[in-house]
Every structure is written in structure tokens, then in C-alpha cells.
Amino acid sequence: MKVAVIGADGQLGMDIMESLHDLDPIPLTYPAVDITKRAKIRSILGEHQPDWIINAAAMTHVDRCEEEDAQAFYVNALGARYVAEASESLQAMLIFISTDYVFDGKKEKPYVETDAPGPLNVYGLSKLAGEYFTRAICPQHYILRTSGLYGVHPCWGKGANFVDKMLELARTQKSIKVVNDEVLTPTFTEDLSKQIRILIDSAPSYGTYHATNDGECSWFDFASEVFSITGIEIDLRETTAEDWNAPAKRPAYSVLENRNLRHHGLDAFPHWRDALRRYLEKRFGA
Ligand SMILES: NC(=O)c1ccc[n+]([C@@H]2O[C@H](COP(=O)([O-])OP(=O)(O)OC[C@H]3O[C@@H](n4cnc5c(N)ncnc54)[C@H](OP(=O)(O)O)[C@@H]3O)[C@@H](O)[C@H]2O)c1
């Protein structure tokens, strides 16, 4: 079985490469492989003839997507389209990584795969357009929506992940403010990558799958847990999204229920607290 990973040097892509290492996956990385180049992506994938294509490439900086909206759509929507076209022409199975930000956050209980999307920002809109292209063009697809990714490899689109940012701020500031009115499920890329491996090995019915660690928390709760596990004493204060005033609006509640994975008996995600502890151990030692 041949698997091609687009965005293989990204935060998630690197862990996917590891979870598939025994399959000798084909790493495809920017700029040699640019998903916005329709003919090129088709010919590169055609040369490799993969059975599976994982599209983990995206413009991931949520605030920058507001400003650079055309580029966001170019990569996240049209790029997804071109990968879907190539997958379909090769009859390869396609995994497209999407986001909790396709939802508007008004539901107040975990979103399931059949809930209507309603993105609040350009990033979410562009990823949703990528989902639509994927569904419309390539029937043999898995759309995996995930949330608040962090992993041991750098996130090229965003810089340091949230956990590392908190630890860095604690080194340089006496007091840190964190938003407490955005609730999600932060997800460890290692756990998501293992879940992707399970999906490939079991190839359940095609469609959309929510794929996050278990449980839920606000960014403030998440930061509190980081400092509790590491034993760092810091003056951590709650703030609101309104006070924070980021360029991109974010959903107040974007927790995803992994209903389809559970339905197929495939949900292997541990709780986010367990994931965070393992991340910190892996990153900084016990
Ligand atoms: N990070 C999160 O919190 C989060 C949450 C939910 C969903 N997701 C989704 O998860 C996936 C992986 O994100 P990540 O966290 O691993 O981000 P990342 O580290 O920024 O990885 C994205 C990768 O895409 C590549 N890329 C950008 N433009 C490209 C193009 N035109 N053609 C080919 N490759 C291109 C980047 O390469 P360069 O760095 O060289 O540009 C990078 O390797 C994305 O689909 C993202 O939308 C992420």
C-alpha cells in the first residue's frame, strides 16, 4: 500500500509520517509540491501512483487568513480541489484534514458530523470550501475535522503551538492573560496521527469524521493545566475574546464529538489531559 502525505513537514504531517513509517510513506512538501499548482500536483501524484493521499497542507494562521483572504482560499479551498481531482483520477483514497472552525459555536454541546456548518472567519470558510470540493469531486474521501492542534514538531503556519507559547510567556512575563470564553478540545498531533493510521488500516465507510482528543476546556483551562503539570507558578488571569480582540472571530464553543469514529468502533482518542501530560513528557522529559 502506497501512501502520499502532502504537507509532510508540517506539525501534523511529521507525526503522520511517523505513524505510517512501516508503510514507507511518500513525503510531499512545499514548495516542491504546491497544491495551488493544478497541473503540477496532478503530475507529481501521478508519478507516485499512491493508493492513499493525505492532504495535511493548509494555510493555518487563522488571523493572517483574514488579511490574506485570497491566498487562504487559494490554498485551503482550490488547493483542496486540485488534490481531490488528482485523487479521483488516480482512484486513490483521500484524507482531507479540516477544522472545528467550520462551526459557528452557538450550539453549546458537542458538534456531530451532521450539524450544519457556519464558519465565522475566513480560515473556517476556506476550509469548509475545501471540504465541499473534496466531497463533490472525490467520493472515496475521509474528511477529518480536528481542533487546537499541538505537537512536538513546529507548526509552520503559526509558529510555536499554544503550550509552548504559554511556557515561553511564563519565562518572560510575571502575569499572563488567557481567553476563557472559547471552549474546544485541544488535540495532540501524535494521537491524531495514530487515529489516521487506524482509519487507513480499517478503511471504514467514506465521509466526514470528527477527530479530537476527548473532553473539553477553555484556552484558560488548558493553560492552567500546563502550569499545574509543569509546576510553574505564574499569575494566570482570565480574559474574554472581546477584550483580546483578535482579527479573526472564533467560535465560543467548538467541541467536536467523534460520533462517526465511535459508531465504527474506531475512536482511540484519550482525554486531552492525558494527551497534554504525554506531550510535555515527550517534549521536555519526565
Ligand atoms: N493547527 C491547528 O490548530 C489546526 C486545527 C484544526 C485543523 N488543522 C488542520 O490540520 C492540518 C495540519 O495543520 P498543521 O497544524 O500541521 O499546520 P502547519 O504546521 O502549518 O502545516 C501545514 C503545512 O502545509 C504546507 N503548505 C502551506 N501552503 C502549501 C501549499 N500551497 N502547497 C503545499 N503545502 C503547503 C506548509 O508548508 P510551509 O510551512 O513550507 O508553507 C506546512 O508544511 C491543516 O489542514 C489545518 O487546517 C490545524
The ligand as an ORCA input file, in Angstrom:
! r2SCAN-3c Opt
* xyz 0 1
  N      -3.012     23.883     13.863
  C      -4.250     23.754     14.321
  O      -4.561     24.155     15.436
  C      -5.302     23.084     13.477
  C      -6.601     22.927     13.979
  C      -7.562     22.283     13.190
  C      -7.224     21.809     11.930
  N      -5.963     21.984     11.449
  C      -5.639     21.474     10.122
  O      -4.619     20.486     10.279
  C      -3.793     20.442      9.117
  C      -2.320     20.462      9.520
  O      -2.010     21.710     10.138
  P      -0.676     21.921     10.998
  O      -1.080     22.307     12.357
  O       0.225     20.741     10.802
  O      -0.074     23.226     10.295
  P       1.354     23.542      9.634
  O       2.471     23.067     10.516
  O       1.297     24.975      9.261
  O       1.354     22.611      8.346
  C       0.769     22.994      7.147
  C       1.670     22.532      6.048
  O       1.094     22.943      4.794
  C       2.139     23.397      3.957
  N       1.630     24.280      2.918
  C       1.220     25.576      3.019
  N       0.849     26.023      1.810
  C       1.035     24.992      0.930
  C       0.840     24.840     -0.465
  N       0.382     25.823     -1.229
  N       1.131     23.633     -1.031
  C       1.613     22.620     -0.281
  N       1.834     22.718      1.033
  C       1.552     23.892      1.631
  C       3.084     24.110      4.902
  O       4.340     24.237      4.289
  P       5.229     25.565      4.570
  O       5.345     25.687      6.033
  O       6.509     25.286      3.874
  O       4.444     26.713      3.994
  C       3.084     23.140      6.087
  O       4.049     22.127      5.921
  C      -4.267     21.609      8.226
  O      -5.161     21.106      7.266
  C      -5.041     22.502      9.181
  O      -6.033     23.262      8.518
  C      -4.987     22.596     12.183
*
